[in-house]
Amino acid sequence: MSDSRVVLAPASAPAPEPSGSAKRRRPRLIAAVAIAALLVAVAAAAAIAWPVSAAVARGGVVIRQDARPWACASGAITTQPVDDSLDDGQQQFDSLVTVTKGLDCRLRIIVDNTGGRAVSIDRLTLPLFGPGSRVDVVATQLDGDFSTTYPVQTAGDDLDARFDIAGGLTVDPDTAEVLSVEVKYSKKGSGCSLSAGSSTSDFRPVVQVTSRRMTGDVVASHGWFGFAGAAGCP
């Protein structure tokens, strides 16, 4: 006779209750995960906002001039008005200096910080003021609103004059600093670089600006200074 008895499996033991310490750790773990996620979001936002803020600060830098950008010990200076629309509504002038052998001038360049954050001016570049340009002048040194004089370096295949400002020149918000460049006569090649009555202008200064450890160039809206030819070769 077969055994028809039913064998009952032993009842499963109830799951142990979490200990008090485990219950306390769970909210802490959730809070830690939430804080980590928040920190990642903040870091991502900062990574985007930092360069944007630096670009906005550079955008507040304006290269401009006053009514007499040239100051010359020798050399005739003439001026002519330029359309206001070329410089955000500010009156500008083309100021031309006549190239002669005794040319000894200073070119004043005003760097205006219209933004809300201090910036550093680290370099000034003057296109076509180098020894390889076609005009018989060279920029030789830079000074201005600082005590140190900086010698010229060249860039752009010696066409441009470049001045590196060691340590940078700080321009605070809503203030302006003056860069003063010495310009001398320098004969380049044979013949006249400018004939009588001719002129050349639209040299656009460029400053290298650093804000929040990020660097970029700011170019003048137009060139407001240049050179005129004299009768005969200097």
C-alpha positions in Angstrom: 0.0 0.0 0.0 1.4 3.3 -1.0 2.2 6.0 1.6 -0.3 8.8 0.9 1.0 11.1 3.6 1.6 14.7 2.6 4.9 16.1 3.8 4.6 19.8 4.5 7.7 21.9 3.9 8.8 23.8 6.8 7.6 27.4 6.9 10.1 30.0 5.8 11.6 32.0 8.5 10.4 35.7 8.4 12.9 38.2 6.9 14.9 39.9 9.6 14.0 43.5 10.3 16.7 46.0 9.2 18.8 47.0 12.0 18.5 50.5 13.5 21.9 51.5 12.0 20.8 50.4 8.5 17.6 52.5 8.8 19.7 55.5 9.7 22.2 55.0 6.8 19.5 54.9 4.1 18.4 58.6 4.3 22.0 59.6 4.5 22.8 57.7 1.3 19.9 59.3 -0.5 21.0 62.7 0.6 24.6 62.0 -0.5 23.4 61.0 -3.9 21.3 64.1 -4.2 24.1 66.3 -3.2 26.5 64.7 -5.7 24.0 65.2 -8.5 23.6 68.8 -7.5 27.3 69.4 -7.4 27.6 67.9 -10.9 24.9 70.2 -12.2 26.6 73.2 -10.6 30.0 72.3 -12.1 28.4 71.9 -15.5 26.7 75.3 -15.2 29.9 76.9 -14.1 31.8 75.4 -17.0 29.4 77.1 -19.4 29.1 80.4 -17.5 32.8 80.9 -17.0 33.8 81.4 -20.6 30.6 83.3 -21.3 31.4 85.7 -18.5 34.9 86.1 -19.8 33.7 86.8 -23.3 31.2 89.4 -22.0 34.0 91.1 -20.1 36.2 91.2 -23.3 33.2 92.5 -25.2 33.1 95.6 -22.9 36.6 96.7 -24.0 36.7 99.4 -26.6 39.8 100.8 -28.4 39.3 104.5 -29.1 41.1 107.8 -29.5 40.7 111.4 -28.5 40.7 114.3 -30.9 44.5 114.3 -31.2 45.9 110.8 -31.3 49.2 112.0 -32.7 51.6 114.1 -30.6 54.6 115.0 -32.7 57.9 116.9 -32.0 58.2 117.1 -35.8 55.7 116.3 -38.6 52.6 118.0 -39.8 49.3 116.6 -38.6 46.0 116.9 -40.5 42.6 115.6 -39.5 39.4 114.7 -41.2 36.1 113.5 -39.7 34.9 109.9 -40.0 31.3 108.6 -40.1 30.1 108.2 -36.5 28.5 104.9 -37.4 31.9 103.3 -37.6 32.4 103.5 -33.9 29.1 103.0 -32.1 28.1 106.7 -32.3 31.4 108.2 -31.0 32.9 111.0 -33.1 36.1 109.8 -34.6 38.7 111.5 -36.9 41.2 110.2 -39.4 44.4 111.8 -38.1 47.3 111.8 -40.6 50.9 112.6 -39.9 53.2 113.7 -42.8 56.2 111.3 -43.2 59.5 113.2 -43.1 63.0 112.3 -42.2 62.8 114.0 -38.8 59.5 112.3 -37.9 59.3 111.9 -34.1 55.8 111.2 -32.8 53.8 109.5 -30.2 50.6 107.7 -31.0 48.0 107.7 -28.2 45.6 104.7 -28.0 42.9 104.7 -25.4 41.7 101.3 -24.0 38.2 101.9 -22.4 36.6 99.2 -20.2 32.9 99.8 -20.4 32.1 96.5 -18.8 31.5 95.5 -15.2 34.6 93.4 -14.6 38.3 94.3 -14.5 40.4 93.1 -17.4 44.1 92.8 -18.2 45.7 94.2 -21.3 48.6 91.8 -22.1 49.6 92.8 -25.7 49.2 95.6 -28.2 49.7 95.0 -31.9 49.9 97.7 -34.5 49.5 96.3 -38.0 52.0 97.6 -40.6 54.1 99.4 -38.0 56.9 96.8 -38.3 60.2 97.0 -40.2 58.8 94.9 -43.1 55.8 97.2 -44.0 55.6 99.5 -47.0 55.5 102.8 -45.0 58.8 104.5 -43.9 57.9 104.5 -40.2 58.4 102.1 -37.3 57.0 101.8 -33.8 59.9 101.6 -31.4 58.6 101.4 -27.8 55.4 101.5 -25.7 54.6 103.3 -22.5 51.7 105.2 -21.2 49.7 104.7 -18.0 52.5 102.6 -16.4 56.0 103.2 -15.4 57.7 100.5 -17.5 58.8 101.0 -21.1 58.3 98.0 -23.4 60.5 97.5 -26.5 58.9 96.5 -29.8 58.8 93.0 -31.1 57.6 92.0 -34.6 54.9 89.8 -35.9 53.2 88.9 -39.2 56.5 88.5 -41.2 57.8 91.7 -39.7 54.9 93.7 -41.0 53.4 94.4 -37.6 54.7 95.9 -34.4 53.9 94.0 -31.2 54.3 95.0 -27.6 54.0 92.4 -24.8 53.1 94.0 -21.5 54.7 91.9 -18.8 52.2 91.2 -16.0 49.4 93.0 -17.9 47.9 96.4 -17.5 44.7 96.2 -15.4 41.8 98.3 -16.6 39.1 98.6 -14.0 35.4 98.8 -14.9 34.2 102.1 -16.2 37.8 103.4 -16.6 40.2 103.9 -19.4 44.0 103.6 -19.8 46.3 105.3 -22.4 48.9 103.4 -24.4 51.5 105.7 -25.9 53.6 104.3 -28.8 56.8 106.0 -30.0 56.9 106.2 -33.8 60.0 107.1 -35.8 61.0 107.6 -39.4 62.8 104.5 -40.9 63.7 104.3 -44.6 62.5 101.1 -46.2 63.8 100.3 -49.7 64.3 102.8 -52.5 61.9 105.5 -53.8 59.0 107.1 -51.9 56.7 105.0 -49.8 54.2 107.9 -50.1 54.1 110.4 -52.8 53.0 114.0 -52.2 49.3 114.3 -51.5 48.8 110.6 -51.0 47.8 109.0 -47.7 47.2 105.6 -46.1 45.2 104.9 -43.0 42.8 102.3 -41.5 45.5 100.8 -39.3 43.4 98.9 -36.7 45.1 98.4 -33.3 44.6 95.1 -31.6 44.8 94.5 -27.9 45.0 91.1 -26.2 42.6 91.0 -23.3 42.5 88.5 -20.4 39.5 88.1 -18.1 38.9 85.2 -15.7 42.1 83.6 -17.0 40.7 83.4 -20.5 42.3 85.4 -23.3 41.1 86.9 -26.6 41.8 89.7 -29.0 39.8 93.0 -29.3 40.2 94.9 -32.6 39.5 98.6 -33.1 36.3 99.2 -35.0 38.2 101.1 -37.6 41.6 102.7 -38.2 41.5 106.4 -37.3 45.1 107.3 -37.9 47.6 107.1 -40.8 50.3 108.8 -42.8 50.4 111.4 -45.6 53.1 111.9 -48.2 55.2 115.0 -48.4 56.5 116.8 -51.5 59.5 114.8 -52.7 61.1 111.9 -50.8 62.0 112.4 -47.2 
